[in-house]
Amino acid sequence: MNKAKSIIRIAILLILGITAVGLLFGMEQNKDNTSWFIHFVLDKAFAIGTIWCIVRLYNHWSKIDPWFIAYDKMCDEVMNKPNPTQL
């Protein structure tokens, strides 16, 4: 059951990330300037809100989920001992 929870959490972050990128880089194709501006502002606001949710969820789950803990540990090890050929 623990593996299933980890996979579901990763899938949630992935879906939210794809949604945020789509909203952030997508452009509305309305001809009316007022409608275009409203959609532009709302899309970017929803994208920023989605990114905020991703950060909050990752920060919470990285403390309790074993897969996120292992990922953070691997990243810390690489930062402490970087590959000399990649410097």
N, CA, C and O of each residue as an XYZ file, in Angstrom:
348
protein
N       0.822     -1.205      0.000
C       0.000      0.000      0.000
C       0.858      1.258      0.000
O       0.463      2.281     -0.560
N       2.029      1.188      0.624
C       2.885      2.348      0.692
C       3.411      2.732     -0.688
O       3.530      3.917     -0.998
N       3.730      1.722     -1.531
C       4.178      2.006     -2.897
C       3.072      2.680     -3.705
O       3.327      3.601     -4.481
N       1.851      2.213     -3.513
C       0.724      2.797     -4.245
C       0.523      4.264     -3.867
O       0.252      5.102     -4.727
N       0.658      4.567     -2.584
C       0.522      5.961     -2.146
C       1.608      6.834     -2.758
O       1.343      7.954     -3.194
N       2.837      6.313     -2.788
C       3.945      7.078     -3.366
C       3.724      7.336     -4.846
O       3.968      8.442     -5.329
N       3.265      6.328     -5.565
C       3.020      6.486     -7.001
C       1.885      7.472     -7.244
O       1.960      8.287     -8.163
N       0.839      7.405     -6.433
C      -0.270      8.349     -6.569
C       0.199      9.771     -6.291
O      -0.198     10.703     -6.989
N       1.040      9.942     -5.277
C       1.558     11.277     -4.961
C       2.417     11.820     -6.105
O       2.317     12.997     -6.453
N       3.251     10.972     -6.682
C       4.066     11.400     -7.816
C       3.174     11.759     -9.001
O       3.432     12.743     -9.694
N       2.133     10.971     -9.238
C       1.211     11.259    -10.337
C       0.481     12.582    -10.111
O       0.270     13.342    -11.056
N       0.100     12.856     -8.882
C      -0.574     14.125     -8.578
C       0.353     15.293     -8.871
O      -0.062     16.272     -9.491
N       1.610     15.202     -8.432
C       2.556     16.282     -8.705
C       2.810     16.437    -10.211
O       2.943     17.554    -10.711
N       2.875     15.316    -10.923
C       3.085     15.369    -12.367
C       1.908     16.037    -13.074
O       2.108     16.892    -13.936
N       0.707     15.661    -12.722
C      -0.485     16.250    -13.345
C      -0.580     17.740    -13.039
O      -0.881     18.545    -13.920
N      -0.319     18.101    -11.780
C      -0.340     19.527    -11.426
C       0.746     20.292    -12.167
O       0.523     21.429    -12.583
N       1.916     19.689    -12.339
C       3.000     20.343    -13.063
C       2.671     20.559    -14.530
O       2.943     21.626    -15.079
N       2.093     19.561    -15.160
C       1.701     19.698    -16.570
C       0.629     20.775    -16.720
O       0.662     21.565    -17.664
N      -0.311     20.803    -15.793
C      -1.358     21.824    -15.817
C      -0.767     23.217    -15.640
O      -1.154     24.152    -16.341
N       0.166     23.356    -14.706
C       0.782     24.659    -14.461
C       1.548     25.152    -15.682
O       1.459     26.327    -16.037
N       2.296     24.265    -16.325
C       3.052     24.660    -17.521
C       2.096     25.056    -18.643
O       2.329     26.044    -19.338
N       1.031     24.295    -18.819
C       0.045     24.635    -19.853
C      -0.605     25.977    -19.608
O      -0.785     26.763    -20.538
N      -0.956     26.246    -18.371
C      -1.576     27.537    -18.054
C      -0.574     28.677    -18.142
O      -0.925     29.777    -18.568
N       0.661     28.427    -17.746
C       1.659     29.489    -17.720
C       2.098     29.889    -19.127
O       2.260     31.076    -19.411
N       2.288     28.916    -19.999
C       2.802     29.218    -21.332
C       1.726     29.255    -22.420
O       2.019     29.596    -23.566
N       0.503     28.913    -22.075
C      -0.581     28.966    -23.043
C      -1.065     30.396    -23.255
O      -1.012     31.226    -22.347
N      -1.529     30.665    -24.451
C      -2.037     32.005    -24.776
C      -3.463     31.890    -25.294
O      -3.796     30.982    -26.055
N      -4.284     32.817    -24.870
C      -5.678     32.873    -25.302
C      -5.724     33.496    -26.693
O      -4.929     34.382    -27.006
N      -6.654     33.035    -27.527
C      -6.740     33.496    -28.903
C      -8.013     34.307    -29.167
O      -8.567     34.248    -30.264
N      -8.478     35.062    -28.170
C      -9.668     35.885    -28.353
C      -9.328     37.151    -29.136
O      -8.220     37.679    -29.033
N     -10.287     37.625    -29.914
C     -10.096     38.866    -30.664
C     -10.462     40.088    -29.828
O      -9.961     41.186    -30.068
N     -11.326     39.892    -28.859
C     -11.724     40.989    -27.987
C     -10.630     41.235    -26.949
O     -10.229     40.306    -26.248
N     -10.142     42.469    -26.842
C      -9.031     42.780    -25.952
C      -9.378     42.574    -24.488
O      -8.556     42.077    -23.718
N     -10.590     42.950    -24.096
C     -10.982     42.798    -22.696
C     -11.046     41.330    -22.311
O     -10.538     40.944    -21.258
N     -11.652     40.522    -23.135
C     -11.753     39.091    -22.863
C     -10.368     38.449    -22.856
O     -10.080     37.600    -22.013
N      -9.520     38.850    -23.785
C      -8.164     38.314    -23.845
C      -7.397     38.634    -22.555
O      -6.726     37.767    -21.996
N      -7.500     39.874    -22.092
C      -6.780     40.290    -20.893
C      -7.274     39.545    -19.655
O      -6.474     39.123    -18.820
N      -8.589     39.386    -19.537
C      -9.151     38.659    -18.396
C      -8.679     37.203    -18.400
O      -8.276     36.679    -17.362
N      -8.727     36.553    -19.561
C      -8.255     35.174    -19.650
C      -6.758     35.083    -19.372
O      -6.299     34.152    -18.711
N      -6.006     36.047    -19.875
C      -4.556     36.064    -19.656
C      -4.232     36.131    -18.163
O      -3.430     35.348    -17.656
N      -4.861     37.069    -17.476
C      -4.599     37.247    -16.041
C      -5.057     36.023    -15.242
O      -4.339     35.555    -14.358
N      -6.234     35.511    -15.548
C      -6.736     34.342    -14.818
C      -5.879     33.100    -15.056
O      -5.596     32.353    -14.119
N      -5.466     32.876    -16.302
C      -4.612     31.722    -16.596
C      -3.299     31.796    -15.840
O      -2.843     30.805    -15.270
N      -2.693     32.976    -15.838
C      -1.413     33.120    -15.136
C      -1.607     33.013    -13.622
O      -0.749     32.459    -12.934
N      -2.702     33.526    -13.099
C      -2.973     33.423    -11.666
C      -3.201     31.965    -11.267
O      -2.704     31.525    -10.230
N      -3.943     31.215    -12.076
C      -4.159     29.796    -11.790
C      -2.845     29.018    -11.888
O      -2.612     28.092    -11.110
N      -1.987     29.391    -12.839
C      -0.685     28.726    -12.971
C       0.171     28.971    -11.732
O       0.790     28.042    -11.214
N       0.210     30.197    -11.261
C       0.987     30.508    -10.069
C       0.401     29.797     -8.850
O       1.145     29.298     -8.006
N      -0.918     29.750     -8.758
C      -1.563     29.023     -7.667
C      -1.260     27.533     -7.713
O      -1.057     26.904     -6.674
N      -1.230     26.973     -8.907
C      -0.914     25.554     -9.055
C       0.531     25.280     -8.659
O       0.813     24.284     -7.993
N       1.444     26.148     -9.061
C       2.850     25.993     -8.672
C       2.991     26.091     -7.153
O       3.765     25.349     -6.549
N       2.250     26.997     -6.547
C       2.269     27.137     -5.091
C       1.789     25.834     -4.429
O       2.367     25.385     -3.439
N       0.734     25.240     -4.983
C       0.227     23.966     -4.449
C       1.266     22.852     -4.603
O       1.431     22.031     -3.701
N       1.961     22.819     -5.732
C       2.997     21.811     -5.955
C       4.093     21.944     -4.904
O       4.525     20.949     -4.321
N       4.539     23.163     -4.665
C       5.602     23.391     -3.686
C       5.142     22.977     -2.292
O       5.882     22.315     -1.564
N       3.938     23.359     -1.925
C       3.422     23.001     -0.598
C       3.279     21.486     -0.442
O       3.667     20.924      0.582
N       2.725     20.833     -1.458
C       2.559     19.382     -1.385
C       3.904     18.676     -1.328
O       4.072     17.741     -0.544
N       4.870     19.103     -2.148
C       6.180     18.454     -2.143
C       6.872     18.648     -0.803
O       7.458     17.707     -0.269
N       6.812     19.851     -0.255
C       7.439     20.093      1.041
C       6.811     19.225      2.129
O       7.514     18.732      3.012
N       5.513     19.040      2.071
C       4.841     18.191      3.066
C       5.175     16.717      2.849
O       5.530     16.011      3.793
N       5.062     16.257      1.610
C       5.274     14.844      1.322
C       6.741     14.443      1.429
O       7.032     13.274      1.683
N       7.667     15.368      1.245
C       9.085     15.003      1.326
C       9.500     14.687      2.755
O      10.591     14.162      2.978
N       8.657     14.994      3.712
C       8.950     14.670      5.109
C       8.357     13.330      5.529
O       8.813     12.740      6.508
N       7.343     12.836      4.806
C       6.656     11.623      5.250
C       6.710     10.472      4.246
O       6.537      9.316      4.634
N       6.942     10.756      2.988
C       6.923      9.711      1.963
C       8.329      9.156      1.754
O       9.261      9.928      1.534
N       8.505      7.824      1.819
C       9.851      7.264      1.693
C      10.501      7.494      0.332
O      11.723      7.629      0.262
N       9.736      7.544     -0.738
C      10.325      7.779     -2.062
C      10.827      9.207     -2.190
O      11.889      9.439     -2.767
N      10.084     10.159     -1.663
C      10.525     11.554     -1.702
C      11.731     11.758     -0.789
O      12.635     12.524     -1.122
N      11.753     11.083      0.352
C      12.896     11.177      1.261
C      14.149     10.631      0.580
O      15.218     11.234      0.673
N      14.021      9.497     -0.103
C      15.157      8.908     -0.821
C      15.623      9.827     -1.945
O      16.826      9.964     -2.168
N      14.695     10.453     -2.651
C      15.049     11.381     -3.735
C      15.815     12.577     -3.173
O      16.831     12.983     -3.739
N      15.339     13.139     -2.072
C      16.031     14.269     -1.451
C      17.426     13.865     -0.984
O      18.375     14.639     -1.113
N      17.550     12.655     -0.442
C      18.843     12.171      0.024
C      19.816     12.022     -1.148
O      20.983     12.399     -1.036
N      19.336     11.470     -2.279
C      20.195     11.328     -3.453
C      20.640     12.691     -3.975
O      21.796     12.860     -4.363
N      19.738     13.654     -3.986
C      20.087     14.999     -4.453
C      21.114     15.651     -3.538
O      22.028     16.327     -4.008
N      20.964     15.449     -2.231
C      21.933     15.999     -1.283
C      23.311     15.374     -1.463
O      24.323     16.068     -1.373
N      23.355     14.069     -1.716
C      24.634     13.394     -1.940
C      25.329     13.920     -3.190
O      26.546     14.103     -3.194
N      24.573     14.162     -4.236
C      25.160     14.686     -5.469
C      25.662     16.115     -5.266
O      26.705     16.489     -5.803
N      24.935     16.901     -4.503
C      25.373     18.277     -4.250
C      26.636     18.300     -3.393
O      27.463     19.199     -3.548
N      26.803     17.330     -2.495
C      27.990     17.278     -1.651
C      29.198     16.738     -2.398
O      30.323     17.175     -2.155
N      28.979     15.792     -3.305
C      30.077     15.205     -4.087
C      29.708     15.240     -5.567
O      29.290     14.219     -6.114
N      29.851     16.386     -6.227
C      29.473     16.453     -7.643
C      30.439     15.674     -8.526
O      31.582     15.418     -8.148
N      29.968     15.312     -9.681
C      30.775     14.614    -10.665
C      31.802     15.600    -11.230
O      31.412     16.632    -11.774
N      33.104     15.311    -11.115
C      34.107     16.273    -11.590
C      34.078     16.516    -13.085
O      34.531     17.566    -13.543
N      33.555     15.570    -13.863
C      33.514     15.777    -15.317
C      32.385     16.728    -15.703
O      32.347     17.212    -16.834
N      31.478     16.998    -14.792
C      30.339     17.869    -15.092
C      30.512     19.285    -14.556
O      29.594     20.098    -14.665
N      31.668     19.595    -13.980
C      31.892     20.928    -13.423
C      32.311     21.918    -14.457
O      32.537     23.085    -14.139
